[in-house]
């Protein structure tokens, strides 16, 4: 069994989850079951899929879970751009900070995925 907690992509994913969870507490109350819920699900999905993928026996399965984590990061990025665009939080700087973390995470996941299961030349 691989120790996913030592992976930098998992650690950064946990940081993103924490920061987005704190950010959603600033959203209007009427968004609690709307965008807040979706943001929290997307942000928690990133480290959760990295962890779950690490338990898989095949590199292809592991890479698939990394791809799901990457998709969740793009979903989260979209939600954060939306809340910034709609001016739903007072701290645009915090949103930008999280967006920067997400962009770093996306690059790290893509790189790690290519190491786990390199693309095949066709």
DOTORRO-720161 format. One line per 10 residues: number of its first residue (from 0); their letters; for each residue x, y, z of N, C-alpha, C. Coordinates in Angstrom, 3 decimals, decimal comma. Layout:
<recs>
NUM) A) X/Y/Z/X/Y/Z/X/Y/Z ~ ...
</recs>
This chain:
<recs>
0) XXXXXXXXXX) 0,844/-1,179/0,000/0,000/0,000/0,000/0,893/1,247/0,000 ~ 0,536/2,196/-0,841/1,302/3,439/-0,956/0,838/4,432/0,108 ~ 1,774/5,217/0,613/1,413/6,213/1,617/1,065/7,524/0,917 ~ -0,217/7,680/0,608/-0,686/8,856/-0,122/-0,433/10,149/0,646 ~ -0,346/10,068/1,989/-0,154/11,277/2,798/1,213/11,919/2,571 ~ 2,139/11,181/1,988/3,456/11,730/1,688/3,504/12,417/0,321 ~ 2,470/12,231/-0,476/2,446/12,834/-1,805/2,172/14,330/-1,720 ~ 2,993/15,113/-2,396/2,800/16,569/-2,396/1,459/16,942/-3,034 ~ 1,021/16,166/-4,023/-0,264/16,493/-4,656/-1,425/16,268/-3,693 ~ -1,305/15,279/-2,820/-2,358/15,054/-1,818/-2,317/16,179/-0,779
10) XXXXXXXXXX) -1,119/16,536/-0,326/-0,971/17,600/0,676/-1,525/18,931/0,155 ~ -1,201/19,268/-1,091/-1,713/20,509/-1,674/-3,226/20,417/-1,850 ~ -3,718/19,244/-2,224/-5,164/19,035/-2,341/-5,872/19,267/-1,015 ~ -5,275/18,826/0,076/-5,846/19,053/1,401/-5,838/20,538/1,753 ~ -4,774/21,233/1,364/-4,692/22,679/1,614/-5,794/23,405/0,830 ~ -5,984/23,003/-0,415/-7,041/23,601/-1,242/-8,402/23,344/-0,615 ~ -8,628/22,124/-0,152/-9,904/21,769/0,484/-10,162/22,680/1,693 ~ -9,132/22,812/2,542/-9,275/23,644/3,746/-9,579/25,096/3,376 ~ -8,813/25,642/2,460/-8,988/27,048/2,076/-10,346/27,296/1,416 ~ -10,791/26,377/0,579/-12,098/26,578/-0,068/-13,233/26,405/0,934
20) XXXXXXXXXX) -13,069/25,489/1,870/-14,096/25,320/2,900/-14,243/26,604/3,710 ~ -13,123/27,201/4,082/-13,165/28,465/4,830/-13,771/29,582/3,979 ~ -13,474/29,576/2,690/-14,032/30,586/1,792/-15,551/30,447/1,671 ~ -16,045/29,217/1,602/-17,492/29,020/1,439/-18,269/29,497/2,662 ~ -17,612/29,574/3,817/-18,280/30,108/5,008/-18,605/31,589/4,844 ~ -17,934/32,253/3,899/-18,169/33,675/3,647/-19,289/33,910/2,623 ~ -19,725/32,848/1,962/-20,774/33,004/0,956/-22,111/33,311/1,625 ~ -23,009/33,953/0,902/-24,334/34,243/1,469/-25,043/32,961/1,928 ~ -25,835/33,073/2,987/-26,530/31,915/3,568/-27,381/31,189/2,543 ~ -27,971/31,914/1,607/-28,841/31,262/0,617/-28,059/30,366/-0,347
30) XXXXXXXXXX) -26,739/30,460/-0,314/-25,901/29,606/-1,161/-25,438/28,333/-0,446 ~ -25,849/28,144/0,814/-25,384/27,001/1,601/-25,623/25,669/0,897 ~ -26,786/25,493/0,297/-27,099/24,225/-0,361/-26,932/24,309/-1,870 ~ -26,430/25,432/-2,347/-26,194/25,615/-3,771/-24,717/25,517/-4,074 ~ -24,157/26,651/-4,415/-22,762/26,680/-4,844/-21,789/26,291/-3,728 ~ -22,095/26,620/-2,483/-21,205/26,232/-1,374/-21,036/24,719/-1,317 ~ -22,142/24,024/-1,422/-22,116/22,564/-1,381/-21,318/21,997/-2,555 ~ -21,521/22,556/-3,735/-20,804/22,076/-4,914/-19,307/22,348/-4,805 ~ -18,951/23,519/-4,302/-17,542/23,860/-4,124/-16,884/22,913/-3,126 ~ -17,560/22,656/-2,019/-16,982/21,759/-1,006/-16,846/20,335/-1,523
40) XXXXXXXXXX) -17,810/19,879/-2,313/-17,696/18,532/-2,891/-16,538/18,458/-3,885 ~ -16,426/19,461/-4,742/-15,346/19,454/-5,736/-13,976/19,526/-5,064 ~ -13,849/20,389/-4,048/-12,542/20,539/-3,395/-12,153/19,285/-2,607 ~ -13,117/18,633/-1,979/-12,798/17,408/-1,225/-12,492/16,248/-2,162 ~ -13,027/16,307/-3,368/-12,814/15,239/-4,341/-11,366/15,157/-4,821 ~ -10,676/16,271/-4,796/-9,287/16,272/-5,290/-8,406/15,356/-4,439 ~ -8,228/15,623/-3,134/-7,369/14,729/-2,348/-7,987/13,339/-2,148 ~ -9,312/13,266/-2,114/-9,957/11,961/-1,910/-9,650/11,015/-3,068 ~ -9,695/11,514/-4,295/-9,406/10,659/-5,443/-7,928/10,328/-5,556 ~ -7,071/11,243/-5,137/-5,635/10,949/-5,106/-5,379/9,814/-4,109
50) XXXXXXXXXX) -6,012/9,900/-2,946/-5,851/8,858/-1,927/-6,418/7,526/-2,408 ~ -7,632/7,567/-2,954/-8,255/6,315/-3,407/-7,443/5,675/-4,530 ~ -6,957/6,488/-5,444/-6,157/5,952/-6,550/-4,890/5,272/-6,076 ~ -4,322/5,768/-4,991/-3,072/5,181/-4,489/-3,263/3,750/-3,991 ~ -4,501/3,367/-3,738/-4,754/2,006/-3,260/-4,902/1,006/-4,400 ~ -4,946/1,479/-5,609/-5,181/0,606/-6,762/-3,920/-0,150/-7,153 ~ -4,141/-1,356/-7,651/-3,017/-2,213/-8,031/-2,422/-1,853/-9,383 ~ -3,252/-1,409/-10,301/-2,723/-1,133/-11,638/-2,442/0,353/-11,823 ~ -1,427/0,620/-12,629/-1,074/1,998/-12,939/-2,202/2,687/-13,694 ~ -2,879/1,927/-14,532/-3,982/2,494/-15,315/-5,115/2,944/-14,394
60) XXXXXXXXXX) -5,459/2,136/-13,396/-6,492/2,519/-12,422/-6,069/3,756/-11,626 ~ -4,822/3,746/-11,191/-4,297/4,882/-10,430/-4,410/6,158/-11,269 ~ -3,986/6,068/-12,527/-4,037/7,225/-13,429/-5,478/7,696/-13,629 ~ -6,423/6,767/-13,656/-7,830/7,142/-13,823/-8,311/7,980/-12,638 ~ -7,933/7,605/-11,424/-8,320/8,389/-10,248/-7,616/9,745/-10,229 ~ -6,397/9,788/-10,717/-5,705/11,073/-10,832/-6,419/11,970/-11,847 ~ -6,924/11,357/-12,917/-7,677/12,116/-13,916/-8,975/12,667/-13,314 ~ -9,625/11,892/-12,468/-10,845/12,363/-11,792/-10,510/13,528/-10,865 ~ -9,390/13,417/-10,126/-8,955/14,508/-9,250/-8,685/15,772/-10,075 ~ -8,069/15,588/-11,222/-7,797/16,724/-12,101/-9,103/17,360/-12,577
70) XXXXXXXXXX) -10,059/16,531/-12,964/-11,361/17,051/-13,383/-12,037/17,829/-12,276 ~ -11,947/17,340/-11,049/-12,524/18,059/-9,901/-11,845/19,400/-9,694 ~ -10,544/19,458/-9,970/-9,832/20,729/-9,810/-10,316/21,750/-10,843 ~ -10,600/21,305/-12,061/-11,122/22,209/-13,081/-12,550/22,642/-12,740 ~ -13,319/21,722/-12,192/-14,673/22,057/-11,746/-14,611/23,123/-10,647 ~ -13,736/22,911/-9,675/-13,570/23,865/-8,577/-13,109/25,223/-9,101 ~ -12,164/25,209/-10,011/-11,682/26,461/-10,599/-12,841/27,238/-11,233 ~ -13,703/26,545/-11,932/-14,863/27,176/-12,576/-15,784/27,812/-11,548 ~ -16,080/27,088/-10,459/-16,936/27,641/-9,404/-16,318/28,899/-8,794 ~ -15,018/28,874/-8,556/-14,363/30,027/-7,933/-14,336/31,227/-8,875
80) XXXXXXXXXX) -14,122/30,990/-10,139/-14,206/32,085/-11,107/-15,618/32,662/-11,088 ~ -16,611/31,783/-10,971/-18,005/32,221/-10,912/-18,322/33,066/-9,693 ~ -17,861/32,639/-8,516/-18,174/33,440/-7,320/-17,441/34,774/-7,342 ~ -16,271/34,784/-7,984/-15,549/36,045/-8,143/-16,314/36,958/-9,113 ~ -16,759/36,381/-10,216/-17,490/37,135/-11,229/-18,798/37,699/-10,666 ~ -19,472/36,907/-9,833/-20,738/37,332/-9,230/-20,543/38,174/-7,968 ~ -19,289/38,356/-7,586/-18,936/39,143/-6,399/-19,649/38,635/-5,145 ~ -19,584/37,305/-4,944/-20,261/36,692/-3,801/-19,421/36,689/-2,528 ~ -18,133/37,024/-2,639/-17,277/37,114/-1,450/-16,570/38,461/-1,453 ~ -16,233/38,906/-0,263/-15,607/40,221/-0,137/-14,118/40,202/-0,477
90) XXXXXXXXXX) -13,483/39,055/-0,356/-12,037/38,970/-0,548/-11,689/38,323/-1,888 ~ -11,571/39,156/-2,917/-11,140/38,647/-4,218/-9,720/38,115/-4,140 ~ -8,912/38,693/-3,250/-7,526/38,247/-3,094/-7,478/36,792/-2,630 ~ -8,389/36,420/-1,720/-8,428/35,047/-1,226/-8,803/34,096/-2,348 ~ -9,764/34,495/-3,161/-10,166/33,667/-4,302/-8,975/33,493/-5,248 ~ -8,272/34,570/-5,530/-7,092/34,503/-6,410/-6,014/33,597/-5,830 ~ -5,826/33,681/-4,518/-4,840/32,828/-3,844/-5,199/31,350/-4,041 ~ -6,461/31,022/-3,872/-6,902/29,630/-4,044/-6,793/29,220/-5,510 ~ -7,146/30,110/-6,424/-7,010/29,805/-7,854/-5,561/29,506/-8,212 ~ -4,629/30,230/-7,616/-3,207/29,952/-7,847/-2,813/28,578/-7,312
100) XXXXXXXXXX) -3,321/28,225/-6,135/-3,063/26,884/-5,582/-3,616/25,801/-6,515 ~ -4,806/26,044/-7,034/-5,434/25,077/-7,938/-4,607/24,914/-9,209 ~ -4,122/26,025/-9,764/-3,301/25,933/-10,982/-2,015/25,152/-10,733 ~ -1,401/25,365/-9,582/-0,213/24,588/-9,219/-0,573/23,107/-9,098 ~ -1,688/22,838/-8,448/-2,134/21,455/-8,246/-2,407/20,771/-9,584 ~ -3,029/21,468/-10,504/-3,327/20,881/-11,812/-2,047/20,464/-12,527 ~ -1,042/21,317/-12,501/0,239/20,988/-13,131/0,886/19,784/-12,454 ~ 0,815/19,761/-11,123/1,419/18,654/-10,376/0,699/17,338/-10,654 ~ -0,627/17,374/-10,705/-1,391/16,150/-10,975/-1,078/15,634/-12,375 ~ -1,061/16,531/-13,363/-0,775/16,102/-14,737/0,610/15,472/-14,833
110) XXXXXXXXXX) 1,587/16,090/-14,197/2,947/15,562/-14,219/3,018/14,197/-13,527 ~ 2,385/14,099/-12,361/2,406/12,839/-11,618/1,673/11,740/-12,390 ~ 0,549/12,081/-12,994/-0,215/11,111/-13,789/0,639/10,561/-14,930 ~ 1,404/11,436/-15,581/2,268/10,986/-16,677/3,415/10,109/-16,186 ~ 3,825/10,264/-14,935/4,853/9,393/-14,366/4,257/8,037/-13,974 ~ 3,030/8,065/-13,447/2,377/6,827/-13,029/2,048/5,951/-14,235 ~ 1,491/6,566/-15,259/1,056/5,832/-16,458/1,380/6,679/-17,671 ~ 2,634/6,588/-18,147/3,053/7,444/-19,268/2,166/7,245/-20,502 ~ 1,903/8,343/-21,231/1,133/8,208/-22,467/1,877/7,316/-23,456 ~ 1,135/6,536/-24,184/1,734/5,653/-25,175/1,751/6,354/-26,518
120) XX) 2,836/6,155/-27,250/2,909/6,727/-28,607/2,032/5,914/-29,538 ~ 1,242/6,604/-30,320/0,358/5,895/-31,267/0,986/5,836/-32,618
</recs>
